Amino acid sequence: MCYPQNEGGTGFKRVEDICRVFAAKRWWRMRTGDNLWSQLMMAKYCQRGHVVARKVQGNHSFIWKELLRIKAESEPHILWKINEAQISFWWDNWTGIGPLALYHHTDNNPGNLNVADIIDGDKWDMEYINNLLPPDICHIIQRVEIGSRNKKDQPIWTHNSSGEFTCASAYQSLRKKIPEIPIWKCIWKNGIPFKMAFIIWRAIKKKLPMYDRIKKYARSADPMCICCDHPEEETICHVLINGDMASKGWNYFGNYMGVSMQNQNIQARILN
């Protein structure tokens, strides 16, 4: 149920996904905001290393553990635009490929290095950079634009065209997705009342309380359909498609609209 309607759900959202969105919002505020809370968290947990390099430890607080758990999903969507270049060369995502510490080609610790340390005037110090990173990464750095050195470095949330973090864009980037199927667009339309669309959705998903669905819970229930002249076992297909009453309804409205209803399942009939 907890998927968008065009993906086969009913439009409800998982509480788990909502919690992850708000955790991502806290991560964004801590990484980009200049406020008392972010200063406190940085001072308490990141005195000896960059926040992106931190790992969960047993003595950490619950809120800090939650932030580090959402880090892997949120941090790749934060891109830094270089201006004054006071962000970390190794750990902040300013090239679009993630932390450059992952591409460090020596066994030595990358150490503390700001982007400003590898800028010579108004261009990159490529001689220095070539000693730190592989050639393909150096080519990527050469293409990164250096902005005004009088402005602060600008964080950009890449899943929003405005660059600002929003809960809606975070939800779309963090939630689990499934492929869209055309039939759902035929069901969830403005002209169809929700309760009718919901019944059709339940029928396609085989969620209606017919005997074939409830027999393992109600063994004493009558398995036969009581609406037919020649009763058969009550199934979703029988009640809605093949039964006597259903066939009369389909044939009547099918003939009226000029649509053939022969040898079709419920999905095909809805598409017609």
N, C-alpha and C positions, 0 to 999 in steps of 0.2 A: 504493500500500500504506500510505503514511504518513498515514492519516486514521483517525478513530474508526470503529468497526465500523458504527455507525448511519449513517455518511456514505459508506459504500462502501469503506472501507479495512479493514485487518486489525488495527488498534490499535497499530501501531508508530509511533514518533515520529521526525520528522526531526531529525538532528543539528543542522541549521541553526536549527530552532526552539528546541532546548534551549539552544544558545549565546545566542540572543536573550533567552531567559528569564533566564539568569544575568547577561547584560548589564543587563537591566532591574532585576534585584536589586541590582546594584552602583550603578545610578543611584538607586534608592530609598534605599539606605544612605547615599550621598553627600548626597542632598537632605535626609534626615530625621535621620540619625544624628549624634551628637556624639562622634566618635571621631577618633583621630590621623590615620587615612588620609583621611577627608573634610576635615579641617582642612588637611592638606597639599595636597590637590588644589585646594581653594578658594584657598589662599594662593598657589599656583603659577600658576593659570590665571584666577582671577576677581578679581584685585585692582582692576581698572579697570571692572568691569561685573558685572551679575548673571549667574549661571550659565546661566539660560534664554536669555539674549540672546547667548551666546557662539556663535561659528561655527568650523568646522574650518579650521585653517591648516596649511600644510606643515610647519612646525617643531614641531608638537605631537607628543606621544608616542603610541604605538599605543593604549594603554589609554584615553587621553583622547579620541582620535578615535572609538573604539568607543562610549564613553559619549555623545558628541555625536550619533552616528548613531542610537542607540536613544532619544534624547531625544524626538523627535517622536512616537514610539509610546507612550512611558511617561509623559511629563509630563502629558498630558490626563487620566490616570487618578489623579493625585494632587490631592486637594482639601484645602485648609487650613481648619480650623475656627478662627475668630478668638477669641483669648483676650487675651493681652497685646498683640497686634497689632504684633509686631515683624517681620513679614514684609513683602516688597516689595509696595507698592500696585500697581505696574505689571506685574510679571513673575510673581509667584506666583499660582496659580489658587485664589483664595479665594471667587470668586463662582459657580464652576461653568461659566463660559463661556470659560475660558482666560485668558491674559495680557491685561490691560486696555490694554497698550501698543498692541495691534492696533486699538483703537477710539479712540485719541487723535485728536481732531479738529483739531489744529493742526499746523503744519509743524515746530514746535520740538521739540527732544529732550525726552522725558518727564522725564528727570532721575531723581535718587534720591529716593524718597518712600516712607515706611513707611505701613502702614495706620493706625498710631497717630496719624499727622499729620492724618488726616481724620476723627478721632473727637473730638467735643466732649462731654466728660463721659462719659455712658454711651449716647450716640446719635451718629448720623452727622452730620457737618457738611455738609449738603446744599447750602448756598450755595457752599461751596468746590468741592464735587464737580461741581456744575452748570457751573462754569467750565472743567472739565477734560474732561468726557465728554458724549456725546449724551444726550438725555432718556431714551431707552429703556434705556440702560445704567444711568443713575441710578436708574430704577425698580427694576432688578434689585438694585442695591446696597442700596436701602432695605429690601428683604426679607431681607437677610442678617442673621442673629442675631449679636449680640456677646456672647461668653461672659464668664467670670470673668477679670478683668484680673490676677488673682494667679497664673494658670496660664500655662504655655507654650502657644503655638499648636500645635494638634494636626494632624498629617498623617493623611489618610485615603486608603486605597487603595480606590477606588470599585468595583472588581470583586470585592470580598469583603464580605459582610454584616457581618463583624466590624471592618472598616476596616483590618485588618492585611495587609501584603503576604505572599502565599504564592506559591511557584513554580507551584502548580496553577492558581491564578486568573490568574496572569500568562500561563501557557501558553494558557489558553482565550481570553484577550483578544488575544494577539499572533499566534496561529497562523492560517493560511489556512483558511477554512471553505467547505464546499460543502453544498448542500441535502440533507436527509435523504430517503431513498427507503424506502417500507415493506418492500420485499422483503428488505432487509438484516436487519431484525428477525426475519424468519422463518428466516434462516440461522444467525445467531450466537445460539444458545440454550444454556442450561446443559445440556440433555439431549443435545445433539449433540456428539460428540467433535470436537476442534479439527481433526484431520486430515481428517474428512469435510466439515466446514464449509468448510475451506480449499479442498478439491477443487471444491465447488459454487461457491465464490467465483471460482475460476480459470475454471470453465466459463462463468459469466455474463460475466466480463471477457474471455473468449476468450483465455485464457492457457495452455491445455493444449497439449501438443506434438503436435497432429494434423498431418496432411500439409499442410492448407491454411495452417497457420501456419509450418511449417518448410521448405516447398518452396524458398524463396529461399536457404536455407542448405544443403539436402541435395537437390540436383537429381536424384541417382541413386536416391532412395528410391522404393519402390513406392507409387503414389498410391491404390491400391485397398484397400478394407477387406477383410480376410481372414476376418472373422467372419460374413459374409452369404452366403446361397445365391446371391444375384444381386448381386455386388460393385458398389459405387459408390465415388466418390472419398471418401477418409477426411476428413471434416470433423467439427467438434464437434457440429453439429446431427445429422449422420448417426449418429455413434457413440452419442450420448446420447439421441436422440429418434426419428429416423426409420428407423434401420437395423433389420434383421431381429431381431437379438438385443435391441436396445433396445425395439422395439415389443412383443416378447413379454413383457418384464419390465414395461413400463408397463401393458399390457393386463391382465396377471395381477393385479398389485397394485391397479390402478385398479378392476377389477371386485370385488376382495375388499373394498375400502374404499368402494365405491359412488360413485366419482368418474369423471366422463367425461374421457377423455384425447384427444379428437379435436380436431385443428386448433389445437393450443396450442404456443407456444414454451416454452423451458425456464423462463423467469421465471414464466409463468402456471402451469406444472405444479408449480413449487415452492410458489407461493402456495396452490394447491389442497391 
